[in-house]
Every structure is written in C-alpha cells, then in structure tokens.
Amino acid sequence: MGLGKAQGLPLTPYAILPNEVTQNMDFTKEMKETYTIICPDIFPTHMELISEVFRMYGYQLVIAKYEGKAVIDTGLKYMHNDMCYPAICMVGQQIYALTCGDFDPHKSALIQFQTGGGCRASNYICLLRKALHNMGMDYVPVLSLSFSRFEKYSGFNITPRMMMAGLRSLVYGDMLLLLKNQTLPYETNPGDTDRVVHKWIAEISAQFRRRKGMSSRDMKRNLAAMAKDFHDIPREKKHLRKVGIVGEIYVKYSSFGNNGLEKFLLSQDCEYMVPGVLGFFQFFFSNAATDYRYYGGKKSKKLVCGIAENIFAGWEQSLIDALKPYPEFVTPSPFSHLKKLGERVIDPGVKMGEGWLLPAEAAELIEQGYNNIICAQPFGCLPNHIVGKGTIRRLRELYPDANIFPVDYDAGASKVNQENRVKLMLAIADEIDAKKSGKNTAETPQTRNTEIAHETVRT
C-alpha cells in the first residue's frame, strides 16, 4: 500500500502508491477516432514532422509547447523534486496541457518516449500515471512509444511502415536544424532563415499527407532542394565565435529545457551547432553489437540492429551528399567516424543515457571548428554527468585548445547564473583567440579572473 493511505497520512502529489495505480487505461480503437494525444516538445525542429506522421496513420498528435514557471511548478507539484529535470519539464508540459483548459481531459491521452535502458526516462510512464491518479484522472490513457514495445494497446499500434516514416522524418529535421544553425546568425534580412524552415516543414508535411517524400528518391530530391534554398539566403561575411552544444538529449535540444540557450548565444554574436537527432538512434542500434560482444545474448537482435544501422547510414549519406555542392556548410561526420572518436575517449560499453555518444559528438564538433563546447547537464541525470563532466579531462588531453564548459540546468537554477557561465566561457574564448593572433594580452583583473576560471574547469 502507499505510505499515505497505509499510515493515514494526507496524500501528497508524489506519494508512493500501490502498484495497481500504475496499471494503464487502455487506448481503444474508438479513442483513435476522437482522442487527442498530447506529446511533450522534445525536438522543436523535428516534432512538427513527427506529428504529421502520426496524423497520416489516423492519430491526432499535438505537441505541448507550453513554457514558463507555471509549467515547471506543475511538474514539481506532481513529481518529487529529486526526479531528473527533463522529467519535471516534460511531465509538467503534459499535465499543464490537461489542466489549462485547452484540451478536454476526457478526450485526451498522453504519450512518452521510452528508451528502455537505465535512464529514468523509462520510468516517466509510471510517474505520469501516479500524477494522474493523484489528480483523479485515472481515465486518461498514457501511451508508451519505444522500440521494445513495453506495452500493448487495442487501438494504438506503431507499424513498421509508420516507424520507418517517423525515422525518415528525423533526417529532414536534422537537415533543417543543421542548415538553420549555420545560416541564421549570418542572414542579411532578418527572418529569411525562419521562413525557409517553415516553408520546408509545410512542404514535407504536405508530401507526407500525399504519401510522398518517404522513398529514397524523394528524400534525396528534397534534401538537395533544402540545401539550395538555404544556400540562396543572402548572408553577411563576419567573424562569429563558434559554439557546439552537447549533453543530455532533452536539454540539448529543447529551448524550454535549456532556458533559450540558442537564442542567448545568438544575442552574443555566436554561431552554434547542435548534432542531429538521427545519431542518437544510430547509437541505440549500434549498441546491440557491443552488448553481444560483451555480454552475449541473441544473435538475431544483433543482426536486426545491424541492418537498421546500415539503413540509417544510407540516409545519413544522402544528407551528406546533398551538401557537397555547398562547401560553405559544415557537413556532419558519418556515424562510423563518431564511433572511432568515442573509442578514443571512453569504452564503447559505456552506453547508459547518452553514453559514449556525448564525448564523441563533442570531439566531432571540435574537429569541425566549434572549439567552444557547452555540455548541458540536467539535474538528476547521473549517466550524463559521468559521460559529460567525467570525460572533459580526456577531451582536453586530446584537444588542448578546446574550451569546454558544463552548464547545469534544474528547476531551481537561475537563468542569469547560467547565462553568466556562458559569458565566462565566451570571455575565455576571446582570450584564446587573442593569444593565437598575437594581440596584446596584458593581465587585467578581468583576464586574471577568466584564467582562474579556465584552470578551475580544466581540473
């Protein structure tokens, strides 16, 4: 029994509950016709395309884009504040959506992605159900979206064709993300880049509705056209500091999770780069070979995941080929190269959370000229702290000129403190550039402070 009921105590929003409480309300075939499925906003550039894939197959998926203190407070109200920060953000968005009046709770369902590993994200489903129970909303179905198919529902089924369409949409999202990041800081006419992004989200969505845009031929044609459209945007030639962003997958991409980090970097005259989402799924499938080598298991799983990895490699190559006519754009490295970079930093058996992929992405960004690395660290994510902060020393040994700064994000953290830490990183970047160019670097109180800070980060 839950402690609250067993001891006669008042039931707090995050009290321990009986196991029966976490049993799910089925999502029936009838619900498919009339229910709205509410999803947290995880990858802002990609989610619009993913939601279109769901609509193609008859599901009304909407993205909860709510932000602000009220959303965080909602997450804290119904979850223990020791839970990881991404959980508080995502659950907060979904519960806020149910309670703000925009949706009918009796005609709504919630969905969460589950990776299935030791990450706490695999427990978000149970946390959501406990929150709904405490709110008297046990009737709201909570859906699990995972490759492992942890749960089954009579009216919700991700078919192989639907899964492939969703994964292909990630390639389009990655291309838009990659080109937007390299064009927006330099655009001559403000708004040009965003207009091209919205144009292509609308175009790909329209193609999906016509059951187009998902073949290899369509994908190659669309990716080439995207690259040309961004190439044609008028841009200024100016020197900006280059910043790479790595870290936990939610905080790395979500502007809500990272307090508008990208917008802030833009205001500080920076070009920023975030690795693509497809790499995380390639990481997921490539780990099957490591599991088989280290721990044994089913050879069939290794073979299936190897096939999936090869398919992704083909899609990745299509993206790389589309950028070849435009050398001004930085092209992502093949995933096979990322694996080699990761092995130089940490053993491939380290795959909890972002695992070896995080330092591999940091190394890739450094090799591409993004020497200033922000590692977004959410509160409560132990794996991320190990493969993030824990690998900085090794990365500095491999790349002595790298300027790597971890930045912590949690529900009680001050945005001003986070931004000041980024400013400190940029001040150190300016000093490094000045020393390289032979400019006067006479010591001042300000430069002395940044040198002390730099040494602190190194150790």
DRENKOL-256922 format. One record per residue (C-alpha): residue number from 1; residue in three letters; chain; x, y, z. Coordinates in steps of 0.2 Angstrom, whole numbers, plus 5000, padded with zeros to 4 digits. Layout:
<atoms>
NUM|ALA|A|X|Y|Z
...
</atoms>
This chain:
<atoms>
1|MET|A|5000|5000|5000
2|GLY|A|5005|5018|4998
3|LEU|A|5013|5026|5013
4|GLY|A|5000|5040|5013
5|LYS|A|4985|5028|5014
6|ALA|A|4993|5015|5025
7|GLN|A|4998|5027|5039
8|GLY|A|4983|5038|5037
9|LEU|A|4993|5052|5031
10|PRO|A|4987|5065|5018
11|LEU|A|4991|5060|5000
12|THR|A|5005|5072|4993
13|PRO|A|5006|5074|4974
14|TYR|A|5021|5062|4974
15|ALA|A|5017|5050|4987
16|ILE|A|5021|5032|4985
17|LEU|A|5006|5022|4978
18|PRO|A|5001|5004|4976
19|ASN|A|5007|4995|4961
20|GLU|A|4989|4994|4954
21|VAL|A|4988|5013|4952
22|THR|A|5001|5012|4938
23|GLN|A|4991|5000|4928
24|ASN|A|4986|5009|4912
25|MET|A|4970|5014|4905
26|ASP|A|4968|5005|4888
27|PHE|A|4969|5016|4872
28|THR|A|4954|5008|4862
29|LYS|A|4951|5009|4843
30|GLU|A|4936|5020|4847
31|MET|A|4948|5033|4855
32|LYS|A|4959|5033|4840
33|GLU|A|4945|5042|4831
34|THR|A|4941|5055|4844
35|TYR|A|4955|5057|4856
36|THR|A|4970|5070|4856
37|ILE|A|4987|5063|4860
38|ILE|A|4997|5076|4869
39|CYS|A|5016|5074|4867
40|PRO|A|5030|5085|4876
41|ASP|A|5040|5096|4865
42|ILE|A|5057|5087|4864
43|PHE|A|5065|5091|4847
44|PRO|A|5057|5108|4842
45|THR|A|5063|5107|4824
46|HIS|A|5058|5089|4821
47|MET|A|5042|5087|4831
48|GLU|A|5030|5095|4818
49|LEU|A|5036|5082|4805
50|ILE|A|5034|5068|4818
51|SER|A|5016|5074|4822
52|GLU|A|5012|5074|4804
53|VAL|A|5017|5056|4803
54|PHE|A|5005|5051|4817
55|ARG|A|4991|5061|4808
56|MET|A|4995|5051|4792
57|TYR|A|4990|5035|4802
58|GLY|A|4975|5042|4810
59|TYR|A|4981|5048|4827
60|GLN|A|4978|5066|4832
61|LEU|A|4995|5070|4840
62|VAL|A|4998|5088|4846
63|ILE|A|5014|5095|4854
64|ALA|A|5013|5103|4871
65|LYS|A|5023|5119|4868
66|TYR|A|5019|5127|4885
67|GLU|A|5034|5135|4894
68|GLY|A|5037|5146|4909
69|LYS|A|5037|5145|4928
70|ALA|A|5019|5139|4929
71|VAL|A|5024|5123|4919
72|ILE|A|5039|5120|4930
73|ASP|A|5028|5122|4945
74|THR|A|5015|5110|4938
75|GLY|A|5029|5097|4936
76|LEU|A|5036|5100|4953
77|LYS|A|5018|5098|4961
78|TYR|A|5015|5081|4954
79|MET|A|5033|5074|4954
80|HIS|A|5046|5073|4968
81|ASN|A|5059|5087|4966
82|ASP|A|5073|5074|4966
83|MET|A|5067|5067|4949
84|CYS|A|5078|5072|4935
85|TYR|A|5075|5089|4927
86|PRO|A|5069|5083|4910
87|ALA|A|5055|5073|4918
88|ILE|A|5049|5088|4928
89|CYS|A|5049|5098|4911
90|MET|A|5040|5085|4900
91|VAL|A|5028|5079|4913
92|GLY|A|5025|5097|4918
93|GLN|A|5020|5101|4900
94|GLN|A|5008|5087|4898
95|ILE|A|4999|5089|4915
96|TYR|A|4998|5108|4912
97|ALA|A|4990|5104|4895
98|LEU|A|4977|5094|4903
99|THR|A|4973|5107|4916
100|CYS|A|4975|5124|4907
101|GLY|A|4958|5122|4898
102|ASP|A|4965|5119|4880
103|PHE|A|4960|5101|4880
104|ASP|A|4946|5090|4886
105|PRO|A|4954|5078|4898
106|HIS|A|4940|5065|4894
107|LYS|A|4946|5066|4876
108|SER|A|4964|5066|4879
109|ALA|A|4979|5054|4880
110|LEU|A|4997|5057|4885
111|ILE|A|5012|5049|4876
112|GLN|A|5030|5047|4882
113|PHE|A|5046|5040|4873
114|GLN|A|5055|5026|4882
115|THR|A|5072|5021|4878
116|GLY|A|5072|5005|4889
117|GLY|A|5089|5007|4897
118|GLY|A|5094|5013|4914
119|CYS|A|5089|5031|4910
120|ARG|A|5075|5037|4921
121|ALA|A|5065|5041|4906
122|SER|A|5060|5023|4906
123|ASN|A|5050|5027|4922
124|TYR|A|5041|5043|4916
125|ILE|A|5026|5032|4911
126|CYS|A|5023|5026|4929
127|LEU|A|5026|5044|4936
128|LEU|A|5013|5051|4924
129|ARG|A|5001|5038|4929
130|LYS|A|5004|5042|4948
131|ALA|A|5001|5060|4944
132|LEU|A|4985|5057|4935
133|HIS|A|4979|5046|4949
134|ASN|A|4983|5059|4962
135|MET|A|4973|5071|4951
136|GLY|A|4958|5060|4950
137|MET|A|4961|5057|4931
138|ASP|A|4965|5038|4930
139|TYR|A|4954|5038|4915
140|VAL|A|4967|5047|4904
141|PRO|A|4977|5034|4894
142|VAL|A|4996|5035|4895
143|LEU|A|5005|5028|4879
144|SER|A|5022|5021|4878
145|LEU|A|5032|5024|4862
146|SER|A|5048|5013|4861
147|PHE|A|5057|5000|4850
148|SER|A|5055|4987|4864
149|ARG|A|5036|4988|4864
150|PHE|A|5034|4988|4883
151|GLU|A|5015|4989|4882
152|LYS|A|5001|4985|4870
153|TYR|A|4985|4994|4867
154|SER|A|4970|4988|4857
155|GLY|A|4969|5005|4847
156|PHE|A|4987|5011|4846
157|ASN|A|5000|5002|4836
158|ILE|A|5016|5008|4828
159|THR|A|5018|4998|4812
160|PRO|A|5035|4995|4804
161|ARG|A|5029|5007|4790
162|MET|A|5024|5020|4802
163|MET|A|5040|5018|4812
164|MET|A|5051|5020|4796
165|ALA|A|5041|5036|4791
166|GLY|A|5044|5043|4808
167|LEU|A|5063|5039|4807
168|ARG|A|5064|5046|4790
169|SER|A|5056|5062|4796
170|LEU|A|5071|5064|4808
171|VAL|A|5083|5065|4793
172|TYR|A|5073|5080|4786
173|GLY|A|5073|5088|4804
174|ASP|A|5091|5086|4805
175|MET|A|5094|5094|4789
176|LEU|A|5084|5109|4793
177|LEU|A|5092|5110|4810
178|LEU|A|5110|5109|4803
179|LEU|A|5106|5122|4789
180|LYS|A|5097|5134|4801
181|ASN|A|5111|5134|4814
182|GLN|A|5123|5139|4800
183|THR|A|5113|5152|4791
184|LEU|A|5103|5161|4805
185|PRO|A|5117|5171|4813
186|TYR|A|5123|5177|4796
187|GLU|A|5107|5181|4787
188|THR|A|5106|5199|4779
189|ASN|A|5087|5200|4780
190|PRO|A|5081|5195|4797
191|GLY|A|5068|5182|4796
192|ASP|A|5074|5174|4779
193|THR|A|5080|5158|4788
194|ASP|A|5065|5155|4798
195|ARG|A|5054|5157|4783
196|VAL|A|5064|5144|4774
197|VAL|A|5062|5132|4789
198|HIS|A|5043|5135|4790
199|LYS|A|5042|5133|4771
200|TRP|A|5050|5116|4771
201|ILE|A|5041|5110|4787
202|ALA|A|5025|5114|4777
203|GLU|A|5031|5106|4761
204|ILE|A|5037|5090|4769
205|SER|A|5021|5089|4779
206|ALA|A|5011|5091|4763
207|GLN|A|5021|5077|4755
208|PHE|A|5018|5066|4769
209|ARG|A|4999|5069|4768
210|ARG|A|5000|5063|4750
211|ARG|A|5010|5048|4755
212|LYS|A|5026|5056|4746
213|GLY|A|5043|5061|4752
214|MET|A|5047|5044|4761
215|SER|A|5056|5035|4747
216|SER|A|5075|5036|4745
217|ARG|A|5072|5045|4728
218|ASP|A|5060|5058|4736
219|MET|A|5072|5060|4751
220|LYS|A|5087|5064|4740
221|ARG|A|5077|5076|4730
222|ASN|A|5070|5085|4745
223|LEU|A|5087|5086|4754
224|ALA|A|5096|5094|4739
225|ALA|A|5082|5107|4737
226|MET|A|5083|5111|4755
227|ALA|A|5102|5114|4754
228|LYS|A|5099|5125|4739
229|ASP|A|5086|5136|4747
230|PHE|A|5097|5139|4762
231|HIS|A|5112|5142|4751
232|ASP|A|5102|5156|4742
233|ILE|A|5098|5165|4758
234|PRO|A|5109|5182|4757
235|ARG|A|5122|5181|4771
236|GLU|A|5135|5193|4778
237|LYS|A|5153|5188|4780
238|LYS|A|5158|5191|4798
239|HIS|A|5168|5183|4811
240|LEU|A|5157|5175|4825
241|ARG|A|5163|5164|4839
242|LYS|A|5158|5145|4836
243|VAL|A|5150|5136|4850
244|GLY|A|5145|5117|4850
245|ILE|A|5131|5111|4861
246|VAL|A|5131|5093|4868
247|GLY|A|5123|5085|4883
248|GLU|A|5108|5076|4889
249|ILE|A|5096|5073|4874
250|TYR|A|5081|5084|4880
251|VAL|A|5091|5098|4887
252|LYS|A|5102|5099|4872
253|TYR|A|5088|5102|4860
254|SER|A|5073|5109|4870
255|SER|A|5073|5128|4872
256|PHE|A|5062|5126|4887
257|GLY|A|5074|5114|4895
258|ASN|A|5089|5125|4892
259|ASN|A|5081|5142|4895
260|GLY|A|5083|5148|4877
261|LEU|A|5101|5144|4876
262|GLU|A|5102|5145|4857
263|LYS|A|5093|5162|4857
264|PHE|A|5105|5168|4870
265|LEU|A|5120|5163|4860
266|LEU|A|5113|5172|4845
267|SER|A|5112|5188|4855
268|GLN|A|5131|5186|4860
269|ASP|A|5137|5185|4842
270|CYS|A|5139|5166|4841
271|GLU|A|5136|5153|4828
272|TYR|A|5130|5137|4837
273|MET|A|5129|5119|4831
274|VAL|A|5119|5105|4839
275|PRO|A|5122|5087|4832
276|GLY|A|5107|5079|4823
277|VAL|A|5094|5068|4832
278|LEU|A|5097|5053|4820
279|GLY|A|5114|5050|4828
280|PHE|A|5105|5045|4844
281|PHE|A|5095|5032|4836
282|GLN|A|5111|5026|4827
283|PHE|A|5119|5025|4844
284|PHE|A|5104|5015|4850
285|PHE|A|5105|5002|4837
286|SER|A|5124|5001|4836
287|ASN|A|5125|4996|4855
288|ALA|A|5117|4979|4851
289|ALA|A|5134|4974|4844
290|THR|A|5143|4980|4859
291|ASP|A|5130|4970|4870
292|TYR|A|5133|4954|4860
293|ARG|A|5152|4956|4861
294|TYR|A|5152|4960|4880
295|TYR|A|5138|4950|4887
296|GLY|A|5131|4938|4874
297|GLY|A|5113|4937|4870
298|LYS|A|5103|4934|4855
299|LYS|A|5112|4935|4839
300|SER|A|5096|4939|4829
301|LYS|A|5095|4955|4839
302|LYS|A|5112|4960|4834
303|LEU|A|5109|4956|4816
304|VAL|A|5092|4966|4815
305|CYS|A|5100|4981|4824
306|GLY|A|5115|4980|4812
307|ILE|A|5103|4980|4797
308|ALA|A|5094|4996|4805
309|GLU|A|5111|5004|4807
310|ASN|A|5115|5001|4789
311|ILE|A|5099|5009|4783
312|PHE|A|5102|5024|4794
313|ALA|A|5120|5025|4786
314|GLY|A|5112|5026|4769
315|TRP|A|5100|5040|4774
316|GLU|A|5115|5049|4783
317|GLN|A|5125|5048|4767
318|SER|A|5110|5056|4757
319|LEU|A|5111|5071|4768
320|ILE|A|5130|5072|4767
321|ASP|A|5129|5071|4748
322|ALA|A|5116|5084|4747
323|LEU|A|5128|5097|4755
324|LYS|A|5143|5093|4744
325|PRO|A|5139|5106|4731
326|TYR|A|5139|5119|4745
327|PRO|A|5156|5119|4754
328|GLU|A|5151|5134|4765
329|PHE|A|5141|5122|4775
330|VAL|A|5149|5111|4788
331|THR|A|5144|5093|4785
332|PRO|A|5141|5081|4799
333|SER|A|5153|5066|4800
334|PRO|A|5147|5049|4796
335|PHE|A|5142|5039|4811
336|SER|A|5156|5027|4809
337|HIS|A|5168|5041|4812
338|LEU|A|5159|5046|4828
339|LYS|A|5161|5028|4834
340|LYS|A|5180|5030|4832
341|LEU|A|5180|5047|4841
342|GLY|A|5171|5039|4855
343|GLU|A|5183|5025|4857
344|ARG|A|5197|5037|4859
345|VAL|A|5188|5045|4875
346|ILE|A|5179|5031|4883
347|ASP|A|5175|5012|4881
348|PRO|A|5160|5008|4870
349|GLY|A|5152|4998|4884
350|VAL|A|5148|5014|4892
351|LYS|A|5131|5017|4885
352|MET|A|5119|5022|4899
353|GLY|A|5110|5038|4894
354|GLU|A|5120|5047|4880
355|GLY|A|5135|5035|4884
356|TRP|A|5150|5037|4873
357|LEU|A|5140|5047|4860
358|LEU|A|5141|5063|4871
359|PRO|A|5160|5064|4871
360|ALA|A|5161|5058|4853
361|GLU|A|5149|5072|4847
362|ALA|A|5160|5085|4857
363|ALA|A|5175|5078|4848
364|GLU|A|5167|5079|4831
365|LEU|A|5162|5097|4835
366|ILE|A|5179|5102|4840
367|GLU|A|5187|5094|4824
368|GLN|A|5174|5104|4814
369|GLY|A|5180|5121|4822
370|TYR|A|5167|5123|4836
371|ASN|A|5181|5123|4849
372|ASN|A|5169|5131|4862
373|ILE|A|5158|5117|4869
374|ILE|A|5144|5119|4881
375|CYS|A|5139|5102|4889
376|ALA|A|5121|5104|4895
377|GLN|A|5119|5095|4912
378|PRO|A|5102|5092|4919
379|PHE|A|5099|5089|4937
380|GLY|A|5097|5071|4942
381|CYS|A|5104|5064|4926
382|LEU|A|5119|5053|4934
383|PRO|A|5124|5045|4917
384|ASN|A|5125|5062|4909
385|HIS|A|5136|5069|4922
386|ILE|A|5148|5054|4920
387|VAL|A|5149|5054|4901
388|GLY|A|5149|5073|4901
389|LYS|A|5159|5081|4915
390|GLY|A|5168|5065|4918
391|THR|A|5176|5065|4900
392|ILE|A|5181|5083|4900
393|ARG|A|5199|5080|4906
394|ARG|A|5201|5066|4892
395|LEU|A|5194|5078|4879
396|ARG|A|5206|5092|4884
397|GLU|A|5221|5079|4883
398|LEU|A|5216|5075|4865
399|TYR|A|5211|5093|4861
400|PRO|A|5222|5105|4871
401|ASP|A|5214|5121|4863
402|ALA|A|5196|5115|4867
403|ASN|A|5186|5127|4878
404|ILE|A|5173|5115|4887
405|PHE|A|5161|5121|4899
406|PRO|A|5147|5111|4908
407|VAL|A|5131|5121|4912
408|ASP|A|5119|5114|4925
409|TYR|A|5100|5115|4922
410|ASP|A|5087|5112|4935
411|ALA|A|5070|5118|4941
412|GLY|A|5078|5130|4954
413|ALA|A|5093|5136|4944
414|SER|A|5094|5154|4940
415|LYS|A|5094|5159|4921
416|VAL|A|5105|5173|4925
417|ASN|A|5118|5162|4933
418|GLN|A|5118|5150|4918
419|GLU|A|5120|5165|4905
420|ASN|A|5134|5172|4916
421|ARG|A|5143|5155|4915
422|VAL|A|5141|5155|4896
423|LYS|A|5148|5173|4895
424|LEU|A|5163|5167|4905
425|MET|A|5166|5153|4893
426|LEU|A|5165|5166|4879
427|ALA|A|5177|5178|4888
428|ILE|A|5189|5164|4889
429|ALA|A|5186|5160|4870
430|ASP|A|5191|5178|4866
431|GLU|A|5207|5177|4876
432|ILE|A|5212|5161|4867
433|ASP|A|5209|5169|4850
434|ALA|A|5218|5185|4856
435|LYS|A|5234|5174|4861
436|LYS|A|5233|5165|4845
437|SER|A|5233|5180|4834
438|GLY|A|5247|5188|4844
439|LYS|A|5236|5203|4851
440|ASN|A|5241|5211|4867
441|THR|A|5235|5200|4882
442|ALA|A|5242|5210|4896
443|GLU|A|5234|5205|4913
444|THR|A|5220|5214|4920
445|PRO|A|5208|5209|4934
446|GLN|A|5196|5203|4921
447|THR|A|5208|5192|4912
448|ARG|A|5215|5186|4928
449|ASN|A|5198|5180|4933
450|THR|A|5195|5171|4917
451|GLU|A|5212|5162|4918
452|ILE|A|5207|5156|4936
453|ALA|A|5191|5150|4930
454|HIS|A|5199|5142|4915
455|GLU|A|5211|5132|4926
456|THR|A|5196|5128|4938
457|VAL|A|5187|5120|4923
458|ARG|A|5202|5111|4917
459|THR|A|5204|5102|4934
</atoms>
